[in-house]
Amino acid sequence: MKSFLFSLSLAVILTALPATAADLRPDAILTVLPKDAIPAILKPTFGDSKSAPWLSGRDLVVGFELGGDSRAYPVATLSRHEIVNDTVGGQPIAVTW
């Protein structure tokens, strides 16, 4: 019974909140960077950990594997470029952040 009352209370609260998260007004969007201002990585290169001294073992990466071919894309790099076009396992892929 307590679980039902909690769920009912939560539903009432959520329906009473204004829909600000979904309130998208194109006239209120501020564009800071021009189109294509953040360059994609079009031909990424890879190496072992010794060839990337700026990357530590604790840094986050986005990993991808296809057909036994694997890649690790550092989050720090993805945060600056947002997209990497690559070929993994013979297939073209786009890694987005």
FENUR-V591266 format. One line per field, one symbol per residue. psi: psi as a letter, one per 20 degrees, with the letter a starting at -180 (. if undefined). burial: I if it has 9 or more other ideal C-beta (glycine too) atoms within 8 Angstrom, else O. A space follows every 10 residues. Layout:
psi: ???
burial: ???
//
This chain:
psi: ghgghggggg ggghiiqqlh hjnpohiipo pgqrpkhopq ohmqqqarhh imiipriiqq qpqpppkipq qpophhghhh hhppprppkj pprppq.
burial: OOOOOOOOOO OOOOOOOOOO OOOOOOOOOO OOOOOOOOOI IOOOOOOOOO OOOOOOOOIO OIOIIIOOII IOIIIIIIOO IIIIIIOIOO OOIOIOI
//
